[in-house]
């Protein structure tokens, strides 16, 4: 049930928003819209209002707006050729048609700001509860060369007195790559030391030691090594290969440094000790670096901060900007090869993630919807034939040459894009399904 709810919210609502963007700008320019469909294929049910047939179709994996007089090479144009009527799409100027294509992705990028903003107004902005705690060095990686010591209390970071974890993280984020933090640390005896700590931004960097997050599993991803080995949400990790584990970061470091060797992971499940044999596999970290992973996430206590209306929408804009930057980063890494196409998710992976988000509660669900909306907006702007970005590219090229391309060229242009996307979709779905197979580890 969670998966169904998640799919309705993550795909149904987001696609509805996307198509509404096309619809509203088309109507703004006086284009008649014949069909507004959620899904493809045969019409299941709907209602006709004015000239528009608002329908739900059989295949709920997308949607479309069919405008009067669309270019017949468009995949959703139907069989009605343009007649030259002033309310048809092809009768409009190229810049107007380009704006209609751009409107869907644009609304997808605006929607998360509104969605997150309204959520923050009513529920507050979610954050990791430990962000409020003062920074103390609880544990350090083995062989750590930092001048900090376990037990140190951080009394200043770049001039901020008695910083919380949130303030310390913000100070690190504000630094340029290779920058240095000015830190004052107080040891158990009360002596204060002035330290210059470089920030390298590597996957296993812990500037202030391990964050105070217990090694409890909340997101065991089906098909990944941990789930294949039997690890479940709620498991509390106590040791790896006999080494005691106290913090989540400590556990992650152990996985990253495993060199792909099978690990004996001891967990507590409902108070009962269990030992699991888990073999980490190479995957892409958020930074794009290839590291050993097992496919789990931490159970982090979440708190909510009350915000005013203006502050809520500002926070929504900032969070959306982060999602946009992260998505653009992934696209760039795909192009450069730092992230593999195998790491992408199809409808299979998205549906599973949507169900997990719903199970985690409203905050995770809202954030997941925002992420999907941003992804849909950016990916649709890529200059790939059949996508909105491909339409915009074609219109731009026609504008530069001051005449339309031939019908044969447009058909081939669309066919190339369709074949490319179908092949990519099939490949990504294949990898998704293979990851779910019990024999895959």
C-alpha positions as CSV (number, residue, x, y, z in Angstrom):
1,X,0.0,0.0,0.0
2,X,2.9,2.4,0.8
3,X,4.3,1.8,-2.6
4,X,1.0,2.6,-4.3
5,X,0.6,5.8,-2.3
6,X,4.2,6.7,-3.0
7,X,3.8,6.2,-6.7
8,X,0.6,8.2,-6.8
9,X,2.3,11.1,-5.0
10,X,5.8,10.9,-6.6
11,X,4.7,10.2,-10.2
12,X,1.0,11.0,-10.5
13,X,1.1,14.3,-8.8
14,X,4.5,15.4,-10.2
15,X,3.5,14.5,-13.8
16,X,0.2,16.3,-13.3
17,X,2.1,19.4,-12.3
18,X,4.4,19.0,-15.3
19,X,1.6,18.7,-17.8
20,X,-0.3,21.6,-16.1
21,X,2.7,23.8,-16.8
22,X,2.4,23.0,-20.5
23,X,-1.4,23.4,-20.4
24,X,-1.5,26.8,-18.7
25,X,1.1,28.4,-21.0
26,X,-0.5,26.9,-24.1
27,X,-3.9,28.4,-23.0
28,X,-2.1,31.7,-22.2
29,X,-1.0,31.9,-25.8
30,X,-4.4,30.9,-27.1
31,X,-3.6,27.3,-28.1
32,X,-6.6,25.0,-27.9
33,X,-5.9,21.9,-25.8
34,X,-7.8,18.8,-27.0
35,X,-6.5,16.2,-24.4
36,X,-5.0,16.4,-20.9
37,X,-4.0,12.9,-20.0
38,X,-2.5,11.3,-17.0
39,X,-0.9,8.1,-18.4
40,X,-0.6,6.8,-21.9
41,X,-2.6,4.4,-24.0
42,X,-6.4,3.7,-24.0
43,X,-8.6,6.2,-22.2
44,X,-10.0,4.7,-19.0
45,X,-12.2,7.5,-17.8
46,X,-12.4,11.3,-17.8
47,X,-14.6,14.3,-18.3
48,X,-14.8,16.9,-21.1
49,X,-14.8,20.5,-20.2
50,X,-14.9,23.0,-23.0
51,X,-12.5,21.8,-25.8
52,X,-10.4,19.7,-23.4
53,X,-10.9,16.0,-22.7
54,X,-9.5,15.5,-19.1
55,X,-8.7,11.8,-19.0
56,X,-6.9,9.0,-17.1
57,X,-5.3,6.5,-19.4
58,X,-4.3,2.9,-19.0
59,X,-0.5,3.1,-18.6
60,X,0.2,5.4,-15.6
61,X,3.9,5.9,-16.4
62,X,3.7,9.5,-17.7
63,X,1.2,11.8,-19.2
64,X,0.7,14.3,-22.0
65,X,-1.1,17.4,-23.2
66,X,-2.3,17.1,-26.8
67,X,-2.7,20.5,-28.3
68,X,-4.6,21.3,-31.4
69,X,-2.4,21.4,-34.5
70,X,0.7,19.9,-33.0
71,X,3.5,19.0,-35.3
72,X,2.5,15.5,-36.5
73,X,6.0,14.2,-35.7
74,X,5.3,14.6,-32.0
75,X,4.8,11.3,-30.3
76,X,1.6,12.5,-28.6
77,X,0.2,14.5,-31.5
78,X,-2.6,12.1,-32.5
79,X,-3.6,11.8,-36.2
80,X,-4.9,15.4,-36.8
81,X,-2.7,17.4,-39.1
82,X,-2.4,21.1,-38.5
83,X,-5.0,23.1,-40.5
84,X,-3.5,26.6,-40.0
85,X,-6.2,27.6,-37.6
86,X,-5.0,30.5,-35.3
87,X,-5.8,28.4,-32.1
88,X,-3.4,25.6,-33.2
89,X,0.1,25.2,-31.8
90,X,1.9,25.3,-35.2
91,X,0.3,28.6,-35.9
92,X,2.1,30.2,-33.0
93,X,5.5,31.8,-33.1
94,X,8.5,29.6,-32.4
95,X,9.4,31.5,-29.2
96,X,5.9,30.9,-28.0
97,X,6.1,27.2,-28.8
98,X,9.5,27.0,-27.0
99,X,8.0,28.6,-23.9
100,X,5.2,26.1,-23.9
101,X,7.8,23.3,-24.0
102,X,9.8,25.0,-21.3
103,X,6.8,25.5,-19.0
104,X,6.5,21.9,-17.9
105,X,10.0,21.6,-16.6
106,X,9.9,25.1,-15.2
107,X,6.8,24.3,-13.1
108,X,8.6,21.1,-11.9
109,X,11.4,23.4,-10.6
110,X,9.0,25.8,-9.0
111,X,6.7,23.2,-7.4
112,X,9.2,22.0,-4.8
113,X,9.6,25.5,-3.5
114,X,5.9,25.8,-2.9
115,X,5.5,22.2,-1.6
116,X,8.4,22.5,0.9
117,X,7.4,26.0,1.8
118,X,3.8,25.1,2.7
119,X,5.1,22.0,4.6
120,X,7.5,24.1,6.6
121,X,4.8,26.6,7.4
122,X,2.5,24.0,9.0
123,X,4.9,21.3,10.3
124,X,8.2,23.2,10.6
125,X,11.5,22.5,8.9
126,X,12.9,19.0,9.6
127,X,16.5,18.5,10.7
128,X,18.6,16.0,12.4
129,X,18.0,16.4,16.2
130,X,21.7,16.1,17.0
131,X,22.3,19.3,15.0
132,X,21.3,21.2,18.2
133,X,24.0,19.5,20.3
134,X,27.3,21.2,21.1
135,X,30.2,19.7,19.2
136,X,32.3,17.2,21.1
137,X,34.8,14.7,19.8
138,X,33.2,11.4,20.6
139,X,35.3,9.1,18.4
140,X,38.0,9.3,15.7
141,X,38.8,7.0,12.8
142,X,41.7,4.5,13.4
143,X,45.0,6.0,12.3
144,X,43.5,9.5,12.4
145,X,46.2,12.2,12.0
146,X,43.9,15.0,13.3
147,X,45.2,17.2,16.2
148,X,41.9,16.7,17.9
149,X,41.5,14.1,20.6
150,X,38.6,12.0,21.9
151,X,37.0,14.0,24.7
152,X,37.8,17.4,23.3
153,X,35.0,20.0,23.5
154,X,34.9,22.5,20.5
155,X,34.6,26.0,22.0
156,X,35.0,27.9,18.8
157,X,34.8,27.3,15.0
158,X,35.8,30.3,12.7
159,X,34.8,32.7,15.5
160,X,31.5,31.0,16.4
161,X,31.6,30.4,20.1
162,X,30.4,27.1,21.5
163,X,29.1,25.9,18.1
164,X,26.4,23.3,17.6
165,X,26.9,20.5,15.0
166,X,24.8,22.5,12.6
167,X,26.9,25.6,13.0
168,X,30.1,23.6,12.5
169,X,28.8,22.0,9.3
170,X,27.8,25.4,7.9
171,X,31.3,26.7,8.7
172,X,32.7,23.7,6.7
173,X,30.4,24.3,3.8
174,X,31.3,27.9,3.6
175,X,35.0,27.1,3.1
176,X,36.5,26.8,-0.4
177,X,37.9,23.4,-1.4
178,X,41.2,22.9,0.5
179,X,40.3,25.6,3.0
180,X,41.2,25.6,6.7
181,X,39.0,25.9,9.8
182,X,40.2,28.0,12.8
183,X,39.2,25.8,15.7
184,X,39.6,26.2,19.5
185,X,39.4,22.8,21.4
186,X,39.3,22.3,25.1
187,X,40.6,19.0,26.5
188,X,39.4,17.2,29.6
189,X,41.8,19.2,31.8
190,X,40.3,22.5,30.7
191,X,43.3,23.6,28.5
192,X,42.3,25.3,25.3
193,X,44.3,24.7,22.0
194,X,44.2,26.8,18.8
195,X,44.1,24.5,15.8
196,X,44.1,24.9,12.0
197,X,42.1,22.0,10.5
198,X,42.1,21.5,6.7
199,X,38.9,20.4,5.1
200,X,39.4,18.0,2.2
201,X,35.8,16.9,1.5
202,X,36.5,13.2,1.0
203,X,33.9,10.5,1.7
204,X,35.5,9.4,5.0
205,X,36.4,12.9,6.3
206,X,35.3,13.5,9.9
207,X,36.6,16.9,10.8
208,X,35.2,16.7,14.3
209,X,35.2,13.0,14.7
210,X,32.2,10.8,14.4
211,X,28.8,12.5,14.5
212,X,26.6,11.4,17.4
213,X,24.4,9.1,15.3
214,X,23.9,5.5,16.7
215,X,24.6,2.6,14.3
216,X,20.9,1.7,13.8
217,X,19.6,0.7,10.4
218,X,16.5,2.4,8.9
219,X,16.9,2.0,5.2
220,X,18.0,-1.5,4.1
221,X,17.7,-1.3,0.3
222,X,16.3,-4.5,-1.4
223,X,18.9,-6.2,-3.7
224,X,21.9,-4.5,-2.0
225,X,24.5,-6.6,-0.1
226,X,23.1,-5.8,3.3
227,X,19.5,-6.8,2.4
228,X,20.7,-9.9,0.6
229,X,22.6,-11.0,3.7
230,X,19.5,-10.5,5.8
231,X,20.0,-7.1,7.4
232,X,16.7,-5.4,8.3
233,X,15.5,-2.0,9.4
234,X,15.8,-1.6,13.1
235,X,19.0,-3.7,13.4
236,X,21.5,-2.1,15.8
237,X,25.1,-2.8,14.6
238,X,27.3,-3.7,17.6
239,X,30.5,-4.9,15.9
240,X,32.3,-5.7,12.6
241,X,34.9,-8.5,12.5
242,X,35.0,-8.3,16.3
243,X,35.6,-4.5,16.4
244,X,33.1,-2.7,18.5
245,X,30.9,-0.1,16.7
246,X,29.5,2.9,18.6
247,X,28.6,5.4,15.8
248,X,27.2,5.2,12.3
249,X,30.1,7.1,10.8
250,X,32.4,4.5,12.3
251,X,30.4,1.7,10.7
252,X,30.5,3.4,7.3
253,X,34.3,3.9,7.5
254,X,34.7,0.2,8.1
255,X,32.6,-0.6,5.0
256,X,34.5,1.8,2.8
257,X,37.8,0.3,4.0
258,X,36.7,-3.3,3.6
259,X,38.4,-3.7,0.1
260,X,35.4,-5.8,-0.8
261,X,36.1,-8.6,1.7
262,X,33.2,-10.4,3.4
263,X,32.6,-8.8,6.8
264,X,31.1,-10.5,9.9
265,X,28.6,-7.9,11.1
266,X,27.1,-8.4,14.6
267,X,23.7,-6.8,15.2
268,X,21.0,-6.7,17.8
269,X,17.5,-7.5,16.5
270,X,14.7,-7.3,19.1
271,X,17.3,-7.8,21.8
272,X,18.8,-10.9,20.2
273,X,22.4,-11.0,18.8
274,X,22.7,-12.0,15.2
275,X,25.8,-12.3,13.0
276,X,25.5,-11.5,9.3
277,X,28.1,-12.2,6.5
278,X,28.0,-9.1,4.2
279,X,30.2,-8.5,1.2
280,X,30.5,-4.8,0.2
281,X,30.3,-3.8,-3.4
282,X,31.7,-0.8,-5.2
283,X,29.2,2.0,-5.7
284,X,29.2,5.8,-6.2
285,X,29.1,8.1,-3.1
286,X,27.4,11.4,-3.1
287,X,30.7,13.0,-4.0
288,X,30.9,10.8,-7.1
289,X,33.8,8.9,-5.6
290,X,33.7,5.1,-6.0
291,X,33.6,3.4,-2.6
292,X,32.5,0.1,-1.1
293,X,28.9,0.1,0.0
294,X,26.3,-2.3,1.3
295,X,23.1,-0.4,0.7
296,X,21.8,0.8,4.1
297,X,20.9,4.1,5.8
298,X,20.9,5.3,9.4
299,X,18.0,5.9,11.7
300,X,18.5,9.5,12.6
301,X,16.2,11.2,15.1
302,X,14.4,14.1,13.4
303,X,13.2,17.3,15.0
304,X,11.2,20.2,13.5
305,X,12.0,23.9,13.7
306,X,9.1,26.4,13.6
307,X,9.5,29.0,10.9
308,X,7.5,32.0,9.8
309,X,5.8,32.2,6.4
310,X,8.6,34.1,4.7
311,X,11.3,32.0,6.3
312,X,9.5,28.8,5.4
313,X,9.4,29.6,1.7
314,X,13.0,30.9,1.8
315,X,14.0,27.5,3.3
316,X,12.0,25.8,0.6
317,X,13.8,27.7,-2.0
318,X,17.2,26.9,-0.5
319,X,16.4,23.2,-0.2
320,X,15.2,23.2,-3.8
321,X,18.4,24.9,-4.9
322,X,20.4,22.2,-3.1
323,X,18.4,19.5,-5.0
324,X,18.9,21.2,-8.3
325,X,22.7,21.5,-7.7
326,X,22.9,17.8,-6.6
327,X,20.9,16.7,-9.7
328,X,23.1,18.8,-12.0
329,X,26.1,17.3,-10.3
330,X,24.9,13.8,-11.0
331,X,24.2,14.6,-14.7
332,X,27.7,16.1,-15.0
333,X,29.2,13.0,-13.4
334,X,27.2,10.7,-15.8
335,X,28.6,12.6,-18.7
336,X,32.2,12.4,-17.3
337,X,31.8,8.8,-16.3
338,X,32.2,9.4,-12.5
339,X,28.7,7.9,-12.0
340,X,27.6,4.9,-14.0
341,X,24.3,4.5,-15.7
342,X,24.0,1.3,-13.6
343,X,23.5,3.6,-10.6
344,X,20.3,5.1,-12.1
345,X,16.8,3.9,-11.1
346,X,13.9,3.0,-13.3
347,X,10.2,2.9,-12.3
348,X,11.0,-0.2,-10.3
349,X,13.6,1.6,-8.2
350,X,11.5,4.8,-7.9
351,X,8.4,2.8,-6.8
352,X,10.4,1.1,-4.1
353,X,12.0,4.3,-2.9
354,X,8.5,6.0,-3.0
355,X,7.1,3.3,-0.7
356,X,10.1,3.6,1.7
357,X,9.6,7.4,1.8
358,X,5.9,7.0,2.7
359,X,6.8,4.5,5.4
360,X,9.2,7.0,6.9
361,X,6.5,9.7,7.3
362,X,5.3,13.0,5.8
363,X,8.7,14.7,6.0
364,X,10.5,12.0,3.9
365,X,7.5,11.8,1.5
366,X,7.5,15.6,0.9
367,X,11.2,15.6,0.3
368,X,11.0,12.7,-2.1
369,X,8.3,14.4,-4.1
370,X,10.5,17.5,-4.3
371,X,13.4,15.4,-5.4
372,X,11.4,13.6,-8.2
373,X,10.0,17.0,-9.3
374,X,13.5,18.5,-9.6
375,X,14.8,15.5,-11.4
376,X,11.9,15.5,-13.9
377,X,12.3,19.2,-14.5
378,X,16.0,19.0,-15.2
379,X,16.0,15.8,-17.2
380,X,13.2,17.1,-19.4
381,X,15.4,20.1,-20.3
382,X,18.2,17.9,-21.6
383,X,18.6,18.5,-25.4
384,X,17.4,14.9,-26.2
385,X,14.9,14.4,-29.0
386,X,11.4,13.6,-27.7
387,X,12.0,15.5,-24.4
388,X,11.0,19.1,-23.9
389,X,14.7,20.1,-24.2
390,X,14.8,18.4,-27.6
391,X,11.8,20.4,-28.8
392,X,13.4,23.6,-27.6
393,X,16.7,22.7,-29.4
394,X,14.8,22.0,-32.6
395,X,12.9,25.2,-32.4
396,X,16.1,27.2,-31.7
397,X,17.8,25.7,-34.7
398,X,14.8,26.4,-36.9
399,X,14.8,30.0,-35.6
400,X,18.5,30.4,-36.5
401,X,18.0,29.0,-40.0
402,X,14.7,31.0,-40.3
403,X,12.8,28.0,-41.8
404,X,11.5,24.7,-40.6
405,X,13.3,21.4,-41.0
406,X,11.7,18.9,-43.4
407,X,9.1,16.5,-42.1
408,X,11.5,13.6,-42.8
409,X,14.2,15.2,-40.7
410,X,11.9,15.8,-37.8
411,X,10.6,12.2,-37.9
412,X,14.2,10.9,-37.8
413,X,15.1,13.3,-35.0
414,X,12.2,12.0,-32.9
415,X,12.9,8.4,-33.8
416,X,16.6,8.7,-32.6
417,X,15.4,10.2,-29.3
418,X,12.8,7.5,-28.8
419,X,15.1,4.7,-29.5
420,X,17.8,6.2,-27.2
421,X,15.3,6.6,-24.3
422,X,13.7,3.2,-24.8
423,X,17.2,1.6,-24.8
424,X,18.2,3.6,-21.7
425,X,14.9,2.7,-19.9
426,X,15.3,-1.0,-20.7
427,X,18.9,-1.0,-19.5
428,X,18.2,0.8,-16.2
429,X,15.1,-1.3,-15.5
430,X,17.1,-4.5,-16.2
431,X,19.7,-3.4,-13.6
432,X,16.9,-2.5,-11.2
433,X,15.3,-6.0,-11.5
434,X,18.7,-7.8,-11.3
435,X,19.4,-5.9,-8.0
436,X,16.1,-7.4,-6.6
437,X,16.9,-11.0,-7.5
438,X,17.8,-13.1,-4.4
439,X,20.9,-14.5,-6.2
440,X,22.3,-11.0,-6.8
441,X,24.7,-9.7,-4.1
